[in-house]
């Protein structure tokens, strides 16, 4: 997963991971702004297509903290490296 920690601000950026699809669509967002989440929780679910057909892919968090920003909406197309959200930890 493409992520980035900024230890000065204690922010963790959740980005669109490198996966077999060039782009994906945000199928659902599993968190709310201000919500406390734990490491391993699902931030959102991506929808894409592979050689087997449609595939859903959960984007999980690598830190525990509070959802500070959600940068995407359901139905939005995202590409590798796009910022999905920020967690303050």
C-alpha contacts under 8 A as a table, 3 or more apart, distances in Angstrom:
res1	aa1	res2	aa2	distance
1	X	15	X	7.34
1	X	16	X	7.26
1	X	17	X	4.43
1	X	18	X	6.49
1	X	59	X	7.98
2	X	14	X	6.87
2	X	15	X	5.28
2	X	16	X	6.40
2	X	17	X	4.96
2	X	18	X	6.93
2	X	81	X	6.48
3	X	12	X	6.99
3	X	13	X	5.48
3	X	14	X	5.14
3	X	15	X	5.68
4	X	12	X	5.70
4	X	13	X	5.17
4	X	14	X	7.17
5	X	10	X	7.15
5	X	11	X	5.86
5	X	12	X	4.53
5	X	13	X	6.45
6	X	9	X	5.79
6	X	10	X	5.60
6	X	11	X	5.18
6	X	12	X	6.32
7	X	10	X	4.66
7	X	11	X	6.71
8	X	11	X	7.91
9	X	88	X	7.99
10	X	88	X	5.74
10	X	89	X	5.48
11	X	86	X	6.45
11	X	87	X	5.68
11	X	88	X	4.61
11	X	89	X	6.20
12	X	63	X	7.57
12	X	86	X	5.55
12	X	87	X	5.04
12	X	88	X	6.29
12	X	89	X	7.22
13	X	83	X	6.93
13	X	84	X	7.60
13	X	85	X	5.98
13	X	86	X	4.60
13	X	87	X	6.52
14	X	61	X	7.34
14	X	83	X	6.08
14	X	84	X	5.46
14	X	85	X	5.22
14	X	86	X	6.00
14	X	87	X	7.73
15	X	80	X	7.65
15	X	81	X	5.29
15	X	82	X	5.28
15	X	83	X	4.35
15	X	84	X	5.14
15	X	85	X	7.11
16	X	78	X	7.00
16	X	79	X	6.38
16	X	80	X	5.06
16	X	81	X	4.86
16	X	82	X	5.13
16	X	83	X	6.41
16	X	84	X	6.48
17	X	59	X	7.91
17	X	80	X	5.82
17	X	81	X	6.33
18	X	80	X	5.61
18	X	81	X	7.36
19	X	22	X	7.52
19	X	80	X	7.78
20	X	50	X	7.18
21	X	24	X	6.60
21	X	48	X	6.50
21	X	49	X	6.84
21	X	50	X	6.86
22	X	79	X	6.21
22	X	80	X	6.83
23	X	48	X	7.20
23	X	77	X	6.64
23	X	78	X	5.57
23	X	79	X	4.46
23	X	80	X	6.87
24	X	46	X	6.02
24	X	47	X	5.52
24	X	48	X	4.83
24	X	77	X	5.57
24	X	78	X	5.45
24	X	79	X	6.49
25	X	46	X	5.60
25	X	47	X	5.09
25	X	48	X	6.47
25	X	74	X	7.64
25	X	75	X	5.71
25	X	76	X	5.48
25	X	77	X	4.34
25	X	78	X	6.04
26	X	29	X	7.37
26	X	44	X	7.20
26	X	45	X	6.21
26	X	46	X	4.78
26	X	47	X	6.22
26	X	72	X	7.51
26	X	73	X	6.76
26	X	74	X	4.97
26	X	75	X	5.20
26	X	76	X	5.49
26	X	77	X	6.43
26	X	78	X	7.31
27	X	44	X	7.54
27	X	45	X	5.45
27	X	46	X	5.24
27	X	47	X	5.49
27	X	56	X	7.94
27	X	74	X	5.69
27	X	75	X	6.17
28	X	44	X	5.64
28	X	45	X	5.26
28	X	46	X	7.23
28	X	74	X	5.58
29	X	32	X	7.91
29	X	43	X	6.31
29	X	44	X	4.25
29	X	45	X	6.44
29	X	73	X	7.60
29	X	74	X	6.78
30	X	42	X	6.19
30	X	43	X	5.26
30	X	44	X	5.09
30	X	45	X	7.51
31	X	35	X	6.64
31	X	42	X	7.77
31	X	43	X	5.81
31	X	44	X	7.34
31	X	67	X	7.50
32	X	35	X	5.43
32	X	67	X	6.96
33	X	66	X	7.99
33	X	67	X	5.30
33	X	68	X	6.13
33	X	69	X	6.34
33	X	70	X	6.86
34	X	66	X	5.70
34	X	67	X	5.03
34	X	68	X	6.03
35	X	66	X	5.48
35	X	67	X	5.45
36	X	64	X	7.53
36	X	65	X	5.58
36	X	66	X	4.39
36	X	67	X	6.50
37	X	41	X	6.47
37	X	64	X	5.51
37	X	65	X	5.53
37	X	66	X	6.08
37	X	67	X	7.28
38	X	41	X	5.60
38	X	61	X	7.49
38	X	63	X	6.49
38	X	64	X	4.09
38	X	65	X	6.53
39	X	60	X	7.76
39	X	61	X	5.39
39	X	62	X	5.00
39	X	63	X	4.40
39	X	64	X	4.62
40	X	60	X	5.33
40	X	61	X	5.09
40	X	62	X	5.97
40	X	63	X	7.43
41	X	60	X	5.39
41	X	61	X	5.68
42	X	45	X	7.47
42	X	58	X	6.06
42	X	59	X	5.65
42	X	60	X	4.28
42	X	61	X	6.40
43	X	58	X	7.44
43	X	59	X	5.64
43	X	60	X	5.51
43	X	61	X	6.39
44	X	58	X	5.96
44	X	59	X	5.44
44	X	60	X	7.43
45	X	56	X	6.52
45	X	57	X	5.48
45	X	58	X	4.31
45	X	59	X	5.93
46	X	56	X	5.61
46	X	57	X	5.04
46	X	58	X	6.23
46	X	59	X	7.31
47	X	54	X	7.16
47	X	55	X	5.85
47	X	56	X	4.66
47	X	57	X	6.44
48	X	54	X	5.72
48	X	55	X	5.36
48	X	56	X	6.51
49	X	52	X	7.53
49	X	53	X	5.22
49	X	54	X	4.26
49	X	55	X	5.56
50	X	53	X	5.24
50	X	54	X	6.30
50	X	55	X	6.73
61	X	64	X	7.52
63	X	87	X	7.98
63	X	89	X	7.11
64	X	87	X	7.99
64	X	89	X	6.21
65	X	87	X	5.98
65	X	88	X	5.48
65	X	89	X	4.26
66	X	87	X	5.43
66	X	88	X	5.23
66	X	89	X	6.45
67	X	70	X	7.45
67	X	85	X	7.70
67	X	86	X	6.23
67	X	87	X	4.56
67	X	88	X	6.38
68	X	85	X	7.60
68	X	86	X	5.45
68	X	87	X	5.25
68	X	88	X	5.91
69	X	85	X	5.26
69	X	86	X	5.03
69	X	87	X	7.06
70	X	84	X	6.26
70	X	85	X	4.34
70	X	86	X	6.63
71	X	83	X	6.56
71	X	84	X	5.05
71	X	85	X	5.11
72	X	76	X	6.63
72	X	84	X	5.67
72	X	85	X	7.38
73	X	76	X	5.59
78	X	82	X	6.21
79	X	82	X	5.69
